[in-house]
Amino acid sequence: MNYPVVVEVTLRDGIADPEGATIEKALPALGFTGVARVRAGKSFRMEIDAVDESAALEKATALAERLLSNPVIENAVARSAVGS
């Protein structure tokens, strides 16, 4: 059965995020105030064929750790995309 999964990849705490910093600096000029600690990241949506949702999430996590992220500087979290 196919399970929809989302993998979110973000920089680890303490790693400089120049893209997030640039976005944060631009927000006041666009009329957005009160926004802080902007961090940029990547989102991957996929369908995974597995026996159950738990197995699909395990496969997505392994895929994220080996291909979609750099585990030295990034965190990767897989979650179900049902209802998203």
MOGI-V235998 format. One record per residue. SS is DSSP state (alpha for helix, beta for strand, coil for the rest). OMEGA is omega in whole degrees, -180 to 180 (999 if undefined). Layout:
# MOGI-V235998
SS:OMEGA
SS:OMEGA
This chain:
# MOGI-V235998
coil:179
beta:179
beta:176
beta:-176
beta:172
beta:174
beta:177
beta:179
beta:180
beta:177
beta:177
coil:175
coil:179
coil:178
coil:-179
coil:-179
coil:-177
alpha:178
alpha:177
alpha:180
alpha:179
alpha:178
alpha:-179
alpha:180
alpha:-178
alpha:-174
alpha:-180
alpha:179
alpha:179
alpha:177
coil:179
coil:179
coil:177
coil:178
coil:-178
coil:176
coil:179
coil:177
coil:178
coil:179
beta:180
beta:178
beta:179
beta:177
beta:-179
beta:171
beta:-177
beta:177
beta:-178
coil:-179
coil:177
coil:-177
alpha:180
alpha:179
alpha:178
alpha:179
alpha:176
alpha:180
alpha:179
alpha:178
alpha:179
alpha:178
alpha:-180
alpha:-178
alpha:-176
alpha:-173
alpha:-170
alpha:-177
coil:172
coil:-173
coil:178
coil:-175
coil:-175
beta:170
beta:176
beta:-179
beta:176
beta:176
beta:178
beta:178
coil:178
coil:180
coil:179
coil:999
